[in-house]
Amino acid sequence: MREDKSPVTRIAFFGHDARDAAIRRRANAFRDDGLEVTGFMMRRSASQPTEWTNIDLGQTRDGAFLQRIRQVFRGAKIAASAGEALEKADLIYARNLDMLACAFLAKRSTGLKTPVVYECLDVHRLLVRRDPIGFGLRGLERFLLKRCRALVVSSPGFLRNYFDVYHGGLFQAHLLENRLVDGMAYGPRPDIGGVSQGRPLRIGWYGILRCARSLNLLTELASRLGNRVEIHLHGRVADLEIPDFHDRIAPHANVTFFGAYKAPEDLARIYGEVDVVWAGDFMEAGFNSVWLLPNRLYEGGYYGVPAIAPAGTETAAWLLQRDAGFNVAEPLHKTLESLVLDLDQNREKILQKRKNLLDLPDTAFVQPAGTVRELIAGISTMECKR
C-alpha cells in the first residue's frame, strides 16, 4: 500500500459487530459517498449477509473480554490472510480499541504501510480505571494512537474529558456526530401537529437497553403514575447489564417491550408513537455516560420528539443550547416524576419543544451527503504515521 496522499477511494473498515446499527450506518455512509468498503468485522451472533463486502473475523460475546482479546489475534490472522481484500485498501478505518489493535496486528503481519484512522464512539469504563488494567489499556491506546493518521469521535465531550486529558498532543481529532445518514429511507419530517389528549403520556427508551438505573427509573415511574403514563421500550437488551430485564418489566401493564427494530426502516413508526424519549445513561456514570451524544438524540430530533436528559451531561447541554428538550437533576426519582406529571398536565410544553426541534434544519440531525468523503479526503492529506 502506498504512502502518498492521493485520493482515498477504498476503505478497509474494521468493526466489532457487523450487525450493529451504528456500524451499518457508517459503512453505508462510506458507500453512499462513493467510497468502496470492505468490512473486516467480528459479530455477536450468527453470520448474516451485509450490504457491503465483508470478511468475517469470527464471533465474540458481550462482556467476555478474555475471549475478545483472543479473537483480536485470530481476527488479525484472518484479515492478514485476506490478501488483496486488505492490500488494495487506501485507508484502514477501525472502530473501538480492540478493532484498532486488530487492524494494526494485521497491518504488521502483512508489512503494509496503509494509514489508519481510529474511530471512538464510546470510551469504555475499563479505559478510565485507576489501576493496572486501566493504565495498561491506556498505554496500548496511546501506543496505537501515535501511529494513527487521525482520531474520529462522535462527541466533543470525549475530547475534553478523555483524549485531551490522557493523550493530549498525540492526535489530529475530527468530530463526526451520530447523525442519521443522508439518502436512507427516514421518510419526511412530520408536521408540528397538536397536543396529544385522551391517552397516557408516552415515554420511549430506544437502542441498546443496557442501563439498569434507567430501567429502574422508568419502571418506578410506571408504578407510581399508573395509567397516566406508558413506557415504550424498543431495541436489544444487554443481558449482562440487565439480566432480569423481563422479570422487572413484567409486573407493569403500562411498560411494553417491543423487541428489536431496524434502522432506518422502523424509526418513523416507533418515534411517532411517543411524546418524549428518555436519553439518560448511567452504565458508565461519571465518564462515558456523561460525555456521549446518543443516537436517539438525533433520531428523535428528526421526528420532532423531545428528549429528557440528566443535567450535567453533554446531551443536556445540547438540548439546553437549542431549547429542544428537558433536563432533570438529581435526585432523579423525584425530579423525573415531577417533570412527567407537569408534562402530562401541560402538554403544550412538549409541543413547544417539538416546534423548536422541527424548526432546526435537517442537517442538525442528518449528515449531509458528502460529509464522510470530505472527512476522508481531509485525513488523506495529513502526515502519515506508522
N, C-alpha and C positions, 0 to 999 in steps of 0.2 A: 504493500500500500504506500502511496506517495506521501511525501511530507509537504508538498506545495499547497498553495492556498487557492487552487482552482475551485469553481463552484461545486458544492456538495449536492449530489443527486440521489445517492444510495445510502440508506441508514441501516445499520445493524442495531436492532432495538432489544436490549437485554431487560426482560421484565420478570417479575416474581410470580405472576399468575396470569396466564393467557386469557382467562375468563373474567378477570377483574374489569369492572366497568370503566375505571379510570385508565387502565391500560388500553382497553379498546378505544376509548375516546382519543388518546394520544396517537395511537397507531393510525387511526382513521384521519386524524388531523394532518399527519405527515402525508398520507396518501392523497387526501383532498387538495393539499397544496402542491401536488405534483412530484413528491419525493417517493422513491421506490423503497419499500420497507421489507426487510427480512427479520422476522422475530426470532430471538433466541430466548425461549421462555420456559419457565417452570410452570407448574399447575398445582392446584389444590384439590383437584378431583379428576375424574376420568377425562381422557383426551377428547376434545371436540374440535370440529373444523373452525378455522378463523378466516376472517376476510382477507388476511394477508398471508404470504408465505411464512411458515413458521417451522423452526427447528425445535422439537420437543426436548427439553433438558431434564425431564423427569418430574416426579411428583414430590411435593413437600406437604407438611402438615402444620396447621396453625399452632404456634406455641412450642413446637418441637425443635428447639434451637440447635441441639446437637445433630439431629437428623438433617436440618437445613444446612449446617456447616459442611457435613459430609457431602450433601448434594451440590453445594457450590463447587467442590473439587470435581465431582463426577460430571456436573454440567459443563464445567470448563473443558474437560476432555472431549465431551460430545461436541461442543462448539468448535474446538480446535480441529476436530476430525471432519467438520462440515466442508472443508476445502474452500472452493470458490465462493460458496454462500457467505463466508466471512471475509475472505480475501478481497472480494470486489467492493466491499463497503468503503465509502468515503469517510464515514464517521461512525463511531460506536456511541450509542446513547444508552446509558444504564440507569435504571431507576432503583433506588434504595441501595444501601451499603452492601448488602450481600450480593446483589447482582453486579455492583461495581467491582467487587473483588473477583467475581466470576469472570467478568469481561477482561480484567487485567491478567488473570491467570491464562485465559485463552489467548490473549494477545502475546503474552510472553512465550507461551508454548509454540506459537506459530512464527514468532520473530517479526510480527507485523509492527509497523510504525503508525498505525491508524490513530488519529486523535480521538480522545474520549471525553464525553460530556457526562457529568454526574447530575441526575435529577433527584431532588429530595422533596417529597410531598408530606412527609411525616418525620419528625425526629423521635426515634424510638426511645422509650424510657431507659433502656439499658445504656444509651449513649450519655445520659446525664447523671448516671450514678457516680458517687464519690468514693469508689472502691476500686480494687484492681481490675474488675471486669469493665467498669466504665472507662478507666484510664487506658486500658488495653484497646478497647474498641475505638476510642477517640484517637489513639495513636495510629491504629490502622487507617482510620478515615483520613487523618492528617497526611499520612504517607501517600495514600492514593490521590487525595485532593490536590496535592502539589504537582501531580503528574497529569492532571486533567486540564483540558483546554478551557473548560468553563463549568460553572455551577448554575443550575436552574432550580429555583424554588417557587412555591405557589403562594407564599405569604411573606410580606416584609418582616413579620414577626420572627420568622426563622432566622433571618439575617441579624436583626438587632439583638436577639436574646440567646442565640446559639452560635452561629457561624462566626460572627464578629467577635464573640467572646472567646471561643476556643480555637478558632482557626483564622483569626484576622490577618489580612495581608497575603493569604495563600491562594486566593481565588479571584476570578472575574465573575461577578454574580449577574444573573438575569432573572427577572420576575415574569412568570407565566402562570397566571391565576387559573383556578379550577373552573373557568367559564365553560359554558356549552360551546360546541364547535359549529361554526357556520357550515351550512349545507346539509345538515342532518334534519330528520323529519320531526321537528318540535311542534309544528303547527303554528298558527298565528297567535300573537299575544291577545289575551282576552280583553273585552271591554271592562270598564270600571264596574259596571253593574250596580246593584243596590245592596242594601243591608239584609243579611240573612235573618229571617224571622221564623218563628214557629218550629224551631228544632234546636237541639242542643248545640252549644259551641263545639266545633270540631278542631282538634289539635292533631297534627300529623308529626310522626317521627319516622324518618326515612333513611335508607342507606344500610351500612353495616351496623347492626344493632349490637354494640359492644360495650356500652356504658351502663353498669349496674345501677349507679346512682340516678342516672336519667330515668331508667325504668322504674326505680323506686319512687322518684318524684311524681311521675306520671300516673302510676297505679294508686299512690296515696291520694292524688288529686281526684282520680276517678272515684275512689271510695268515699271521699268526703263530700264531693259535689253531686254524686249520683246522676240523675237524668238531666242535669244541667250541662253536662259535658260528655263528649265522646273522644276517645283516643284511637287514632288510626295508625297502625304500625305496618310499614311496608319495608321489605328488604331481606337481608340474610342475617341470621342470628349468629353471633360469635359465641359458640358453645363453651369455649374455655373461659370466657369472661363472665357469661351469664348461664351457667349450666342448668339452672332451674327456671329458665325463661318461661316455658309453657305452664309450669305449675304456678308461677307468680301472677300470670295474667288470667288464669282460669276462673278465679272467683269473681272477676269483674265483667259483668254483662256489657258494660259500656267501653270495654277495651277489646279491640279486634286486631288480630294479626292476620294480614292478608298474604303473607309469604313474599317470595322474591318477585321483583319486577324487572322489566327490560328497559334500558335507557338507550335512545330517547323515546322509543315507541310508546311506553306507558306513562310518560311524565305528565302529559296534559290531563290525562284522566285522574291520576292519583292526587295531583296538586289541585285539580278542580273540585275535589271532594271536601277540602278542608278550609278553615278560616285563617289559621295561623300554623306555623311549623316550628317545632322545637329544634333549636340549633345549639344546644348545650352539649358538652362532652367533658367527662371527668376521668376517663380511663387513665390519662396521664396528667392529672391535675397539677397545676403549677408550672407545667412545662409545655409539651406539645399541645395539650388541650386548650391552653390559653393562647398559643401563638397561631394556630391554624385558621384558615378561612374555608369552611366546608363546602362541598358540592351543593348541598341543599340551600345555601345562601343564594347562589346564582340560579339554581333551578326554580326555587320558589319566587325569586325576584322576577324572573322572566314571566311567570304566570301570575304575578301580582299578589303573591301570598306572603304577608309579612312574617318575619322570623322573631322568635323570642330567644334572647341570648343572655347568659350570665354576665353581669357587669364586670368590667376589668379585662375582658378578653378582646382579642383582635376582631372577632365577629361583632361584638358590641360596639366597638369603635367605628366599624364600617357602617353599622346601622345608624348610629348617632350622627355621623357626618352627613348622611343623606336623609335623616328623619324618616327612615323607611322600615322601622320595626320597634321592638320593645326590649328593654333591658330590665333584668331583675337582679337585685343584690342579695347577699346573704342576710338572714337565713332563708334559703330558697324555698323551703317547705311552707313558709309563711308568705313570702312576697309573691311567689308564683300563684298561690291560691288567691291572694288579694287582686293580682292583675287579672286573672281569669274571671273572677267574679265581676270586676269592673268592666271588662270587655263584654261579658255576657249581657250586662245591663245597658251598656253604651256601645253598641256595635258600630256606630258611626265612627268611632275611633279607629277601628280596623279599616273601615272604608277610606279614611283619610290617608293612612299609611299605604293602603293599596293604590290610591291615586298617586302618591309620591313615587312608588315603585314603577308604575306604568308610565309616569311622565319621564322617567330616566330613559336615555337612548338604549336601543337594543344592545349596543356594544358594551354596556355596563355588565351584561350577563352572557353575551355571545361573543366568542372570539372571532374577529373578522377574518374573512378568507385572506390567506397570505401571511398571517401573523407568524406561524411556525416557520414557514420558508424564510421570512425575513430574519427571524431569530437565528436560524441555522446559517444563513448567509453571513450574518454579522460574526457569528462564532468562527466561521471558517477562515475569516481574515485575521484572527488573533494568532498570537505566537503559539506554536505547537509545543507541548510538553511531552516528555516521555512517560 
